[in-house]
Amino acid sequence: MEFCEVQDNQRMAGRLLQTDAAILARLATQHNTRCNTPWRKPHFPLTINRQTLKSRTARVIMVPVVARTVNPSLPGKRSRTMRQLVFIVAAFCVASWMADTASAQSSRGGSERRGFDYGGAPEFDSPPLAKSDAEKRALAALDAMTKDQWYLNVTTREGRVLRQLAEAVGAKRIVEIGTSSGYSTLWLAMAARATGGKVFTHEIDPEKVKIARANFERAGLDDVITIVEGDAHETIKRHKEPIDVVFLDAEKKGYVDYLEKLLPLVRPGGLVLGHDMHRPMPDPRYIEAITKNPDLDTSFIMMESFGISMTLKKR
Ligand SMILES: C[S@@+](CC[C@H](N)C(=O)[O-])C[C@H]1O[C@@H](n2cnc3c(N)ncnc32)[C@H](O)[C@@H]1O
């Protein structure tokens, strides 16, 4: 099992603690480029290079780990210390991951990184301004939703970008997968109102459909939105007309299927937008599908929050 790659060990070892330097120097001779662990199967391949060895953390933590891994005959006290260090690092990683995930999902509390505004706007960012009474009503409904429960909705900044993109391409037919309470749908519907278009939004959960419907009415945008209730893998087969913008925001494992079914209908110059490209983890098969197809051109935007893939179907 490949475990580590030791590059230029002799030089780097000189910068380490005496004992560890000796071990690494021996390593360098014995395992010129790669070494195997006789000890346990690692969870991931670990590369040790100049960068990682530079940091104090690497010197204090990585070196004993490597040393212990390649030399299990180290004295017992040393071994205990190493296990304690590994435990502390693992606990720290798990705690910070949990804190990060929780702050990304909570819509309440003092944290700057939360549902509707997670991602951090620059100081000079300011709320959207209504140009008409209709827009004022829609924006007020959107604002009210941010004070309500968070239903895994896009952030406010992402919502604005969805509207901007859809309106910029003059989208008349917008298909959304994953309505939830309808927050992203309303941003897309503002674009549709401006272009004289329609949003078709697919949702499997009847409770969410009810909540969304009420929000659409409150925003005064229900006339440009059609809710398609049911499993979108089936219901999207009903689409027959060309589509200008697709927005995927349902279960991540379904993105490839949604793409395969809808891409033939997306007009050249149209966009396929995929949510959660940063977190939760996107499906690698979807990333491959949108980045390795010469008919498409994809950028990843707003990756400081949940992240959106923006895929252009070339003309
Ligand atoms: C992340 S939420 C959508 C949030 C919404 N786009 C927003 O920003 O306001 C995902 C939604 O997809 C729905 N969903 C999951 N699988 C689905 C499927 N197969 N068909 C239709 N909807 C689905 C879930 O019920 C959930 O409401």
The ligand as a Tripos MOL2 file, in Angstrom:
@<TRIPOS>MOLECULE
LIG
   27    29     1     0     0
SMALL
NO_CHARGES

@<TRIPOS>ATOM
      1 C1        -31.9580   21.9780   -1.6550 C.3       1 LIG1
      2 S1        -33.6880   21.8810   -1.7240 S.3       1 LIG1
      3 C2        -34.0980   23.0480   -2.9660 C.3       1 LIG1
      4 C3        -33.9340   24.4790   -2.5300 C.3       1 LIG1
      5 C4        -34.4800   25.4700   -3.5020 C.3       1 LIG1
      6 N1        -33.9430   25.3030   -4.8280 N.3       1 LIG1
      7 C5        -34.1840   26.8730   -3.0400 C.2       1 LIG1
      8 O1        -33.0440   27.3100   -3.1810 O.co2     1 LIG1
      9 O2        -35.0970   27.5410   -2.5250 O.co2     1 LIG1
     10 C6        -33.9000   20.3580   -2.5520 C.3       1 LIG1
     11 C7        -35.3280   19.9840   -2.8320 C.3       1 LIG1
     12 O3        -35.3230   18.9530   -3.8180 O.3       1 LIG1
     13 C8        -36.4020   18.1090   -3.5690 C.3       1 LIG1
     14 N2        -36.1560   16.8190   -4.2460 N.ar      1 LIG1
     15 C9        -35.2650   15.8640   -3.8950 C.ar      1 LIG1
     16 N3        -35.3320   14.8470   -4.7470 N.ar      1 LIG1
     17 C10       -36.2680   15.1520   -5.6760 C.ar      1 LIG1
     18 C11       -36.7730   14.5030   -6.8190 C.ar      1 LIG1
     19 N4        -36.3430   13.2830   -7.1950 N.pl3     1 LIG1
     20 N5        -37.7240   15.1250   -7.5380 N.ar      1 LIG1
     21 C12       -38.1750   16.3460   -7.1860 C.ar      1 LIG1
     22 N6        -37.7240   17.0140   -6.1050 N.ar      1 LIG1
     23 C13       -36.7760   16.4320   -5.3610 C.ar      1 LIG1
     24 C14       -36.4330   18.0070   -2.0590 C.3       1 LIG1
     25 O4        -37.7180   17.5910   -1.6020 O.3       1 LIG1
     26 C15       -36.0710   19.4150   -1.6370 C.3       1 LIG1
     27 O5        -37.2220   20.1900   -1.3750 O.3       1 LIG1
@<TRIPOS>BOND
     1     1     2 1
     2     2     3 1
     3     2    10 1
     4     3     4 1
     5     4     5 1
     6     5     6 1
     7     5     7 1
     8     7     8 2
     9     7     9 1
    10    10    11 1
    11    11    12 1
    12    11    26 1
    13    12    13 1
    14    13    14 1
    15    13    24 1
    16    14    15 ar
    17    14    23 ar
    18    15    16 ar
    19    16    17 ar
    20    17    18 ar
    21    17    23 ar
    22    18    19 1
    23    18    20 ar
    24    20    21 ar
    25    21    22 ar
    26    22    23 ar
    27    24    25 1
    28    24    26 1
    29    26    27 1
@<TRIPOS>SUBSTRUCTURE
     1 LIG1         1 GROUP 0 **** ****
